[in-house]
Amino acid sequence: MKMLSRKATFNSHGQDSEYFLGWEEYEKNAYHEVDNPSGIIQMGLAENQLSFDLLESWLAQNPDAAGFKRDGESIFRELALFQDYHGLPAFKKALVEFMSEIRGNKVSFDQNKLVLTAGATSANETLMFCLANSGEAFLLPTPYYPGFDRDLKWRTGVEIVPIQCSSSNGFQITESALEEAYQQAQKRNLKVKGVLITNPSNPLGTTTSRDELNLLVNFITAKGIHLISDEIYSGTVFDSPGFVSIMEVLMDRNYMNTEVWKRVHIVYSLSKDLGLPGFRVGAIYSNDVAVVSAATKMSSFGLVSSQTQYLLSVMLSDKKFTKNYVSENQKRLKQRHQMLISGLQNAGIDCLKSNAGLFCWVDMRHLLSSNTFEAEMELWKKILYDVRLNISPGSSCHCTEPGWFRVCFANMSEDTLNLALQRIKAFVDSLSTTNNNQSRHQSNKNQRRKSFTKWVFRLSFRDREASER
Amino acid sequence: MLSRKARLDAHGEDSSYFLGWKEYEKNAYDDVQNPTGIIQMGLAENQLSFDLLESWLASNQDAARLTRNGESVFRELALFQDYHGLPDFKNELVEFMAEIRGNKVNFDPRKLVLMAGATSANETLTFCIAESGDAFLLPTPYYPGFDRDLKWRTGVEIVPIHCSSSNGFKVTKCALEEAYQQAHKLSLNVKGVLITNPSNPLGTTMGRDELNDLIGFAVAKKIHIISDEIYSGTVFDHPSFISIMEALMDRKLQDTDLWSRVHIVYSLSKDLGLPGFRVGMIYSNNETVVSAATKMSSFGLISSQTQYLLSKILSDKKFTRNYMKENRKRLKTRRDMIVAALRDAGIGCLKSNAGLFCWVDMRHLLSSNTFDAEMELWKKILREAGLNISPGASCHCSEPGWFRICFANMSEDTLNLSMQRIKALVGRIQQCRRGRVTHQDSGCNSRRRSFSKWVLNLCSYDREPDR
């Protein structure tokens, strides 16, 4: 008899993908501007580190919020005892108003339809448990966040069937791609329970267009299935077109209180917009009372610390602060985004045009030795070990075309980003130099080629500290 | 449209355990606003020592305000989502856990996995150890929440190990074997035994003999032992607490297969009275379990803000030693109060030495030795005495008439009031019975009727017309 469950022993947690291997390499040799200037720069982590100063300054001016005080009185006891899975009412109120603000107040949310969970990771898994039985499937547009392979499938037994998107139209979701995915699921004898989109998209950094959203609404209506819209990046939209929430589209089409209305659910979190992944604040929003009810009970398995709920309820109730924060944060993201894309352009590398998120979807197809995922892996490793940048290869995001990479820009200082861009440029230059030399000295110049190649090799390794590895 | 899990009531929340809560919420006692309201005695919370925590917080404002030596650590914490947990916090936790066990066992922080509450820890362990359709054996009576925590999303079954009042509800070899056979009859693959030690709802610690029997059983059947030690810090009387780890070490089982099949669940919800902060953990000697549980903890990580605060509190050893000592003293005082008051009302309790509740024997107040009679009595206690207590049936007790009554989640005055109400109710019940017994003869119908009416009025004495 097997001692442990299959879940514990197989690697269906998905953590052997390169997405995680890059992290491990980084941990062994992390860049530090003083202690390890030639270490690996982490560009695979979608964190928002740009606006902590604003949060820190708010905390300094509002010490009571973290100090368990309300109007000068200690509420420690009340909070210490508060484990009600309906969540702290003041926090839910502030959160739905914040969500509304992010959507330009074009939609309003009812706090009784909001379920708090310990992070979006927990929210997504919980929704799977509520909407699908083991063996059933959700359709996800590719490329998608690698963590979904664990979050949606591991303990739930639910399958993911990809909706293949292509660079030919900027990776937008099409009717035919949706249909094809549905057919593919049928072929695999998988009952499709819904579609899950991330809007704005991770890893694309683009907001889903109104046309795409309308297509999705048509599709789920026709198939009688659910739609989950993970809007975790909704507050990071820094450029036009603006963010269109799925709720807005449903309202524009007068779908309120229809059956379809009840099959649309939003996932949110404060990890990206406010840059607080450590605090584990996620939420499910659903118009279906049965889903809200079941998810509320399931949230027992991952409640948000009352200490954290209280702190954030005070912060988010400060509307002056949140308005300023959201607008300033978006400004800073836009600036960083611009830095990254111009730096890459300067190295002859293009990005998918994007308007949101903490990363760019970068086109390095022209740097591949062949149009294959092996070549993508080869390039990724070069970038990891030689250029010393940890970025995310498209294959880890289930992209169907080799050569695309997700590169984060908001989780390091400006100087570090500049350094990363210099390294990329140097790398690309060295590649073209190598290529040029190889074409000129084809026939009798083996000797010179070898010594030149050696020089180029040394150039690539220039920043590598001989002593430390 | 929805999954089976979402549709069925497999969440277990329709049991009386939860129904009583709902009644309470509609009509909660408040000493000023609603002095005839329902007193909550079904909630195993520790409210006795907040003053100690509050005083610590007042003298250590850095910890809550996210500063360290005056410097802000906000950014560092805001970004910290490593499922290996805050190292300082885990180091403090293992020391705290060792101290609770009189330092007779040591724990390695690398074998500790942090989770958002013991609720999450128990479910996660179940996912790691068992497949859907497998079973765990649990001694009855047990915490009603296990029906949801261990079974709901995992698909794992619980098969009860029936314990009886004849030996103080101790786990016997025979009961273990019977449960195992029962599982087989149900075609269920037994993966392990889960015990709560100290026990909820019994309030007793497990004896060395029981632990040894359990160990022998787990060795013979090659199954796991999960020891939920969430109440380990609430042991206020002898005999002292013996952790499963101590029992294994005393028998020199460290290098055996069983060692890697024993896991502890712990939490700060009961000992420190902090259920709102969601601090739970799994401790396991099994690397694969630690590794899988660590990854699964992604679904319920502890807020870094909370990890930081508690790492500071627990690092103050002078404070924690004093806290634990004082807390136990206060729990014992409360326990003694309630036991004496119940005795005064002619009600006995199981002799206990731990926990936040007593296991109360009201079998003599049942109209018959049935669970229907128990439910009838429970409702009387809820509606007439205005006390929400937990009926044994909700804890899967095999004998009717036992109830769990909490004593640490209200003020002393409220506890006293609740005891007065019980005494009054018991008085009325016994009067009603005597009334029925003495007026048997048929010639006294009208006298009987008017007497019965008088007795009925007496029984309804405390009932407020507007409830």
HADDOCK unambig.tbl for C-alpha pairs under 7 A between the chains (distance, minus, plus):
assign (segid A and resid 3 and name CA) (segid B and resid 129 and name CA) 6.93 0.50 0.50
assign (segid A and resid 4 and name CA) (segid B and resid 128 and name CA) 6.06 0.50 0.50
assign (segid A and resid 4 and name CA) (segid B and resid 129 and name CA) 4.35 0.50 0.50
assign (segid A and resid 4 and name CA) (segid B and resid 130 and name CA) 6.26 0.50 0.50
assign (segid A and resid 5 and name CA) (segid B and resid 127 and name CA) 6.88 0.50 0.50
assign (segid A and resid 5 and name CA) (segid B and resid 128 and name CA) 5.34 0.50 0.50
assign (segid A and resid 5 and name CA) (segid B and resid 129 and name CA) 4.91 0.50 0.50
assign (segid A and resid 5 and name CA) (segid B and resid 130 and name CA) 4.92 0.50 0.50
assign (segid A and resid 5 and name CA) (segid B and resid 131 and name CA) 5.42 0.50 0.50
assign (segid A and resid 7 and name CA) (segid B and resid 128 and name CA) 6.39 0.50 0.50
assign (segid A and resid 8 and name CA) (segid B and resid 128 and name CA) 4.93 0.50 0.50
assign (segid A and resid 8 and name CA) (segid B and resid 289 and name CA) 6.75 0.50 0.50
assign (segid A and resid 8 and name CA) (segid B and resid 292 and name CA) 5.14 0.50 0.50
assign (segid A and resid 52 and name CA) (segid B and resid 75 and name CA) 6.49 0.50 0.50
assign (segid A and resid 63 and name CA) (segid B and resid 65 and name CA) 6.73 0.50 0.50
assign (segid A and resid 66 and name CA) (segid B and resid 64 and name CA) 5.80 0.50 0.50
assign (segid A and resid 66 and name CA) (segid B and resid 65 and name CA) 5.24 0.50 0.50
assign (segid A and resid 67 and name CA) (segid B and resid 64 and name CA) 5.46 0.50 0.50
assign (segid A and resid 67 and name CA) (segid B and resid 65 and name CA) 5.78 0.50 0.50
assign (segid A and resid 77 and name CA) (segid B and resid 50 and name CA) 6.48 0.50 0.50
assign (segid A and resid 79 and name CA) (segid B and resid 276 and name CA) 6.19 0.50 0.50
assign (segid A and resid 80 and name CA) (segid B and resid 274 and name CA) 4.71 0.50 0.50
assign (segid A and resid 80 and name CA) (segid B and resid 275 and name CA) 6.19 0.50 0.50
assign (segid A and resid 80 and name CA) (segid B and resid 276 and name CA) 4.77 0.50 0.50
assign (segid A and resid 80 and name CA) (segid B and resid 277 and name CA) 6.24 0.50 0.50
assign (segid A and resid 81 and name CA) (segid B and resid 274 and name CA) 5.95 0.50 0.50
assign (segid A and resid 81 and name CA) (segid B and resid 275 and name CA) 5.57 0.50 0.50
assign (segid A and resid 81 and name CA) (segid B and resid 276 and name CA) 5.02 0.50 0.50
assign (segid A and resid 82 and name CA) (segid B and resid 275 and name CA) 6.92 0.50 0.50
assign (segid A and resid 82 and name CA) (segid B and resid 276 and name CA) 4.55 0.50 0.50
assign (segid A and resid 83 and name CA) (segid B and resid 275 and name CA) 6.03 0.50 0.50
assign (segid A and resid 83 and name CA) (segid B and resid 276 and name CA) 4.42 0.50 0.50
assign (segid A and resid 118 and name CA) (segid B and resid 299 and name CA) 6.97 0.50 0.50
assign (segid A and resid 118 and name CA) (segid B and resid 300 and name CA) 5.55 0.50 0.50
assign (segid A and resid 118 and name CA) (segid B and resid 301 and name CA) 6.64 0.50 0.50
assign (segid A and resid 121 and name CA) (segid B and resid 298 and name CA) 6.97 0.50 0.50
assign (segid A and resid 121 and name CA) (segid B and resid 299 and name CA) 5.90 0.50 0.50
assign (segid A and resid 122 and name CA) (segid B and resid 299 and name CA) 4.54 0.50 0.50
assign (segid A and resid 122 and name CA) (segid B and resid 300 and name CA) 6.59 0.50 0.50
assign (segid A and resid 129 and name CA) (segid B and resid 3 and name CA) 6.76 0.50 0.50
assign (segid A and resid 129 and name CA) (segid B and resid 5 and name CA) 6.93 0.50 0.50
assign (segid A and resid 130 and name CA) (segid B and resid 2 and name CA) 6.00 0.50 0.50
assign (segid A and resid 130 and name CA) (segid B and resid 3 and name CA) 5.28 0.50 0.50
assign (segid A and resid 130 and name CA) (segid B and resid 5 and name CA) 6.46 0.50 0.50
assign (segid A and resid 130 and name CA) (segid B and resid 6 and name CA) 4.95 0.50 0.50
assign (segid A and resid 131 and name CA) (segid B and resid 1 and name CA) 6.97 0.50 0.50
assign (segid A and resid 131 and name CA) (segid B and resid 2 and name CA) 4.45 0.50 0.50
assign (segid A and resid 131 and name CA) (segid B and resid 3 and name CA) 4.83 0.50 0.50
assign (segid A and resid 132 and name CA) (segid B and resid 2 and name CA) 6.34 0.50 0.50
assign (segid A and resid 132 and name CA) (segid B and resid 3 and name CA) 4.69 0.50 0.50
assign (segid A and resid 133 and name CA) (segid B and resid 3 and name CA) 5.18 0.50 0.50
assign (segid A and resid 133 and name CA) (segid B and resid 4 and name CA) 6.71 0.50 0.50
assign (segid A and resid 276 and name CA) (segid B and resid 78 and name CA) 4.68 0.50 0.50
assign (segid A and resid 276 and name CA) (segid B and resid 79 and name CA) 5.97 0.50 0.50
assign (segid A and resid 277 and name CA) (segid B and resid 78 and name CA) 6.17 0.50 0.50
assign (segid A and resid 277 and name CA) (segid B and resid 79 and name CA) 5.58 0.50 0.50
assign (segid A and resid 277 and name CA) (segid B and resid 80 and name CA) 6.93 0.50 0.50
assign (segid A and resid 277 and name CA) (segid B and resid 81 and name CA) 6.03 0.50 0.50
assign (segid A and resid 278 and name CA) (segid B and resid 77 and name CA) 6.13 0.50 0.50
assign (segid A and resid 278 and name CA) (segid B and resid 78 and name CA) 4.76 0.50 0.50
assign (segid A and resid 278 and name CA) (segid B and resid 79 and name CA) 5.03 0.50 0.50
assign (segid A and resid 278 and name CA) (segid B and resid 80 and name CA) 4.56 0.50 0.50
assign (segid A and resid 278 and name CA) (segid B and resid 81 and name CA) 4.43 0.50 0.50
assign (segid A and resid 278 and name CA) (segid B and resid 303 and name CA) 5.94 0.50 0.50
assign (segid A and resid 278 and name CA) (segid B and resid 304 and name CA) 5.22 0.50 0.50
assign (segid A and resid 279 and name CA) (segid B and resid 78 and name CA) 6.22 0.50 0.50
assign (segid A and resid 279 and name CA) (segid B and resid 303 and name CA) 4.37 0.50 0.50
assign (segid A and resid 279 and name CA) (segid B and resid 304 and name CA) 5.60 0.50 0.50
assign (segid A and resid 279 and name CA) (segid B and resid 305 and name CA) 6.35 0.50 0.50
assign (segid A and resid 280 and name CA) (segid B and resid 301 and name CA) 6.85 0.50 0.50
assign (segid A and resid 280 and name CA) (segid B and resid 303 and name CA) 5.57 0.50 0.50
assign (segid A and resid 294 and name CA) (segid B and resid 6 and name CA) 5.29 0.50 0.50
assign (segid A and resid 300 and name CA) (segid B and resid 119 and name CA) 6.99 0.50 0.50
assign (segid A and resid 301 and name CA) (segid B and resid 119 and name CA) 5.94 0.50 0.50
assign (segid A and resid 301 and name CA) (segid B and resid 120 and name CA) 4.54 0.50 0.50
assign (segid A and resid 301 and name CA) (segid B and resid 300 and name CA) 6.58 0.50 0.50
assign (segid A and resid 302 and name CA) (segid B and resid 116 and name CA) 5.58 0.50 0.50
assign (segid A and resid 302 and name CA) (segid B and resid 120 and name CA) 6.61 0.50 0.50
assign (segid A and resid 302 and name CA) (segid B and resid 299 and name CA) 6.58 0.50 0.50
assign (segid A and resid 302 and name CA) (segid B and resid 300 and name CA) 4.38 0.50 0.50
assign (segid A and resid 303 and name CA) (segid B and resid 116 and name CA) 6.73 0.50 0.50
assign (segid A and resid 303 and name CA) (segid B and resid 278 and name CA) 6.90 0.50 0.50
assign (segid A and resid 305 and name CA) (segid B and resid 276 and name CA) 6.01 0.50 0.50
assign (segid A and resid 305 and name CA) (segid B and resid 277 and name CA) 4.49 0.50 0.50
assign (segid A and resid 305 and name CA) (segid B and resid 278 and name CA) 5.68 0.50 0.50
assign (segid A and resid 305 and name CA) (segid B and resid 303 and name CA) 6.20 0.50 0.50
assign (segid A and resid 306 and name CA) (segid B and resid 276 and name CA) 5.23 0.50 0.50
assign (segid A and resid 306 and name CA) (segid B and resid 277 and name CA) 5.63 0.50 0.50
assign (segid A and resid 307 and name CA) (segid B and resid 277 and name CA) 6.36 0.50 0.50
assign (segid A and resid 307 and name CA) (segid B and resid 306 and name CA) 6.90 0.50 0.50
assign (segid A and resid 308 and name CA) (segid B and resid 305 and name CA) 6.93 0.50 0.50
